[in-house]
Amino acid sequence: VAAYGDARQGVRDLLWLSAYTDEACESLIDAIVDNWSGPVRAFWYAPTVSMGLEGLPRAHRDATHRALVARGFTGRDLWSYQVLNVTNPATSCDVGFTEKRALWPDETGQAVAEYEVGIPYPALGALWWIETNYSQRGRGYGRRALYAALGVLARHGAHQVALFVDDDTDAGERDRRPAKALYASVGFVEVDRLWSYSRGDLPPEGVPTPS
């Protein structure tokens, strides 16, 4: 099974693919890209069925990676996929639970940290995002926000938490090294790298810009 569609910029998107054999994977990709002369993107977005994955789990889906590369796609390693096992979660699980919170306003009334979490599947929590105001970094607010987010997920029955870090650059405000060090310090472990792919010349708005 595969899902794909055509964007308004004349780009075809392979959104999602599931196959039991290498041959089936290759056939699905061929059916999507054959007789299409324009550019193609693959695993570019975050379909609902993927629990927010912003790309292809490279190590877990090596056959898909090989098939795409063999058909002229160029892959970009964009995201770190990490998981944490939760200590003492609640016995019942609130599947579908979501929470977005802004924490600790500064002197201007703006939040110094924010997070958004959810439980999309039984016992599986997601840390969709966490952010500290750039001017307030290095003061421990990120760690406090992380503990708060993990505590919320544990109280709502998450046994494991997944997060995705867009660490394709280490420049300025987008430097993710401090965040990754923080996640590692509480026990998060990288289980895969998430890739996006393209073939052909994409229009400027078609180039990925993780945020």
Beta strands, then each sheet from edge to edge (+ up, - down):
strand 1: 2-6
strand 2: 12-17
strand 3: 40-42
strand 4: 56-57
strand 5: 74-85
strand 6: 98-105
strand 7: 111-121
strand 8: 124-132
strand 9: 160-166
strand 10: 189-199
sheet 1: 1+ 2- 3- 10+ 4-
sheet 2: 1+ 2- 3- 10+ 5- 9+ 8+ 7- 6+
end
